[in-house]
Amino acid sequence: MTQLKQKATEAPEHLEAAVAAAADKKAERIVVLDVSQTLAITDHFLICSANSERQVHTIADNVERRLREEWDVKPLRREGHRESRWVILDYVDFLVHVFHHEERDYYDLERLWADAPVLELHHREDGSDSDEPAATAEAP
């Protein structure tokens, strides 16, 4: 099954800021799935990977910090931070999943949600805003 792609205009600005914050800390395989048509509890999953527990922790902290500082938004809850193998930040409208590579491959959320459209979000590696995208959230 091939996942559909949607334009970034359908993503909330908070989600775009979360993608940029993850990218700033070298998150890998960044994917945003639109699960709004199949899941009642949230609209989007931001999924990304890291090479170590320390990097998982750093990415999650940076996402949380950026959304708090720029948008005055805090997660409703945060799970997995102590172990830092799979951290989930629940922002109600979207969930941020920061995986260690091994956990991401094992749980394979992209396969489980294969029918969910993938959002194409653009972010700049340097964190600046621009009409010209420097990078794109990847499709699985």
Contacts in CASP RR format, 6 or more apart in sequence:
PFRMAT RR
TARGET T0000
AUTHOR 0000-0000-0000
METHOD contacts of the structure
MODEL  1
MTQLKQKATEAPEHLEAAVAAAADKKAERIVVLDVSQTLAITDHFLICSA
NSERQVHTIADNVERRLREEWDVKPLRREGHRESRWVILDYVDFLVHVFH
HEERDYYDLERLWADAPVLELHHREDGSDSDEPAATAEAP
1 114 0 8 1.000
1 115 0 8 1.000
3 33 0 8 1.000
3 110 0 8 1.000
3 114 0 8 1.000
3 115 0 8 1.000
3 116 0 8 1.000
3 117 0 8 1.000
3 118 0 8 1.000
3 139 0 8 1.000
3 140 0 8 1.000
4 117 0 8 1.000
4 118 0 8 1.000
5 117 0 8 1.000
5 118 0 8 1.000
5 119 0 8 1.000
5 120 0 8 1.000
5 139 0 8 1.000
6 34 0 8 1.000
6 117 0 8 1.000
6 118 0 8 1.000
6 119 0 8 1.000
6 120 0 8 1.000
7 119 0 8 1.000
7 120 0 8 1.000
8 16 0 8 1.000
8 119 0 8 1.000
8 120 0 8 1.000
8 121 0 8 1.000
8 122 0 8 1.000
10 34 0 8 1.000
10 119 0 8 1.000
11 32 0 8 1.000
11 44 0 8 1.000
11 119 0 8 1.000
11 121 0 8 1.000
12 43 0 8 1.000
12 44 0 8 1.000
12 93 0 8 1.000
12 94 0 8 1.000
13 71 0 8 1.000
14 67 0 8 1.000
14 71 0 8 1.000
14 73 0 8 1.000
14 91 0 8 1.000
14 93 0 8 1.000
14 94 0 8 1.000
15 32 0 8 1.000
15 44 0 8 1.000
15 46 0 8 1.000
15 93 0 8 1.000
15 94 0 8 1.000
15 121 0 8 1.000
16 121 0 8 1.000
16 123 0 8 1.000
17 66 0 8 1.000
17 67 0 8 1.000
17 70 0 8 1.000
17 71 0 8 1.000
18 46 0 8 1.000
18 63 0 8 1.000
18 66 0 8 1.000
18 67 0 8 1.000
18 89 0 8 1.000
18 91 0 8 1.000
18 94 0 8 1.000
18 96 0 8 1.000
19 30 0 8 1.000
19 32 0 8 1.000
19 46 0 8 1.000
19 121 0 8 1.000
19 123 0 8 1.000
19 137 0 8 1.000
20 66 0 8 1.000
20 123 0 8 1.000
20 124 0 8 1.000
20 127 0 8 1.000
21 59 0 8 1.000
21 62 0 8 1.000
21 63 0 8 1.000
21 65 0 8 1.000
21 66 0 8 1.000
21 67 0 8 1.000
22 30 0 8 1.000
22 46 0 8 1.000
22 48 0 8 1.000
22 59 0 8 1.000
22 62 0 8 1.000
22 63 0 8 1.000
22 96 0 8 1.000
22 98 0 8 1.000
23 30 0 8 1.000
23 123 0 8 1.000
23 125 0 8 1.000
23 127 0 8 1.000
23 135 0 8 1.000
24 62 0 8 1.000
24 66 0 8 1.000
24 125 0 8 1.000
24 127 0 8 1.000
25 55 0 8 1.000
25 58 0 8 1.000
25 59 0 8 1.000
25 62 0 8 1.000
26 50 0 8 1.000
26 55 0 8 1.000
26 59 0 8 1.000
27 48 0 8 1.000
27 49 0 8 1.000
27 50 0 8 1.000
27 59 0 8 1.000
27 98 0 8 1.000
28 48 0 8 1.000
28 49 0 8 1.000
28 50 0 8 1.000
28 51 0 8 1.000
28 101 0 8 1.000
29 47 0 8 1.000
29 48 0 8 1.000
29 49 0 8 1.000
29 104 0 8 1.000
29 138 0 8 1.000
29 140 0 8 1.000
30 46 0 8 1.000
30 47 0 8 1.000
30 48 0 8 1.000
30 137 0 8 1.000
30 138 0 8 1.000
31 45 0 8 1.000
31 46 0 8 1.000
31 47 0 8 1.000
31 48 0 8 1.000
31 110 0 8 1.000
31 118 0 8 1.000
31 137 0 8 1.000
31 138 0 8 1.000
31 139 0 8 1.000
31 140 0 8 1.000
32 44 0 8 1.000
32 45 0 8 1.000
32 46 0 8 1.000
32 47 0 8 1.000
32 118 0 8 1.000
32 119 0 8 1.000
32 121 0 8 1.000
32 137 0 8 1.000
33 44 0 8 1.000
33 45 0 8 1.000
33 47 0 8 1.000
33 109 0 8 1.000
33 110 0 8 1.000
33 113 0 8 1.000
33 116 0 8 1.000
33 117 0 8 1.000
33 118 0 8 1.000
33 119 0 8 1.000
34 43 0 8 1.000
34 44 0 8 1.000
34 116 0 8 1.000
34 117 0 8 1.000
34 118 0 8 1.000
34 119 0 8 1.000
35 42 0 8 1.000
35 43 0 8 1.000
35 44 0 8 1.000
35 45 0 8 1.000
35 113 0 8 1.000
35 116 0 8 1.000
36 42 0 8 1.000
36 43 0 8 1.000
36 44 0 8 1.000
37 116 0 8 1.000
38 113 0 8 1.000
38 115 0 8 1.000
38 116 0 8 1.000
42 90 0 8 1.000
42 92 0 8 1.000
42 93 0 8 1.000
42 94 0 8 1.000
42 95 0 8 1.000
43 93 0 8 1.000
43 94 0 8 1.000
44 93 0 8 1.000
44 94 0 8 1.000
44 95 0 8 1.000
44 119 0 8 1.000
45 94 0 8 1.000
45 95 0 8 1.000
45 97 0 8 1.000
45 109 0 8 1.000
45 113 0 8 1.000
45 116 0 8 1.000
46 94 0 8 1.000
46 95 0 8 1.000
46 96 0 8 1.000
46 97 0 8 1.000
47 97 0 8 1.000
47 99 0 8 1.000
47 104 0 8 1.000
47 109 0 8 1.000
47 110 0 8 1.000
48 59 0 8 1.000
48 96 0 8 1.000
48 97 0 8 1.000
48 98 0 8 1.000
48 99 0 8 1.000
49 98 0 8 1.000
49 99 0 8 1.000
49 100 0 8 1.000
49 101 0 8 1.000
49 104 0 8 1.000
50 56 0 8 1.000
50 58 0 8 1.000
50 59 0 8 1.000
50 98 0 8 1.000
50 99 0 8 1.000
50 100 0 8 1.000
50 101 0 8 1.000
51 100 0 8 1.000
51 101 0 8 1.000
52 100 0 8 1.000
53 83 0 8 1.000
53 84 0 8 1.000
53 85 0 8 1.000
53 100 0 8 1.000
54 84 0 8 1.000
56 84 0 8 1.000
56 85 0 8 1.000
56 86 0 8 1.000
56 87 0 8 1.000
56 98 0 8 1.000
56 99 0 8 1.000
56 100 0 8 1.000
57 81 0 8 1.000
57 84 0 8 1.000
57 87 0 8 1.000
59 87 0 8 1.000
59 98 0 8 1.000
60 78 0 8 1.000
60 81 0 8 1.000
60 84 0 8 1.000
60 87 0 8 1.000
60 89 0 8 1.000
60 96 0 8 1.000
60 98 0 8 1.000
63 89 0 8 1.000
63 96 0 8 1.000
63 98 0 8 1.000
64 74 0 8 1.000
64 75 0 8 1.000
64 78 0 8 1.000
64 89 0 8 1.000
67 73 0 8 1.000
67 74 0 8 1.000
67 75 0 8 1.000
67 91 0 8 1.000
68 74 0 8 1.000
73 91 0 8 1.000
75 89 0 8 1.000
75 90 0 8 1.000
75 91 0 8 1.000
75 96 0 8 1.000
76 90 0 8 1.000
76 91 0 8 1.000
76 92 0 8 1.000
77 90 0 8 1.000
78 87 0 8 1.000
78 88 0 8 1.000
78 89 0 8 1.000
78 90 0 8 1.000
79 87 0 8 1.000
79 88 0 8 1.000
79 90 0 8 1.000
80 86 0 8 1.000
80 87 0 8 1.000
80 88 0 8 1.000
81 87 0 8 1.000
84 100 0 8 1.000
85 99 0 8 1.000
85 100 0 8 1.000
85 102 0 8 1.000
85 103 0 8 1.000
86 97 0 8 1.000
86 98 0 8 1.000
86 99 0 8 1.000
86 100 0 8 1.000
86 103 0 8 1.000
86 104 0 8 1.000
86 107 0 8 1.000
87 96 0 8 1.000
87 97 0 8 1.000
87 98 0 8 1.000
88 95 0 8 1.000
88 96 0 8 1.000
88 97 0 8 1.000
88 98 0 8 1.000
89 95 0 8 1.000
89 96 0 8 1.000
89 98 0 8 1.000
97 109 0 8 1.000
99 107 0 8 1.000
110 140 0 8 1.000
111 140 0 8 1.000
118 137 0 8 1.000
118 139 0 8 1.000
118 140 0 8 1.000
119 137 0 8 1.000
120 136 0 8 1.000
120 137 0 8 1.000
121 136 0 8 1.000
121 137 0 8 1.000
122 133 0 8 1.000
122 134 0 8 1.000
122 135 0 8 1.000
122 136 0 8 1.000
122 137 0 8 1.000
123 133 0 8 1.000
123 134 0 8 1.000
123 135 0 8 1.000
123 137 0 8 1.000
124 130 0 8 1.000
124 133 0 8 1.000
124 134 0 8 1.000
124 135 0 8 1.000
125 134 0 8 1.000
125 135 0 8 1.000
126 134 0 8 1.000
END
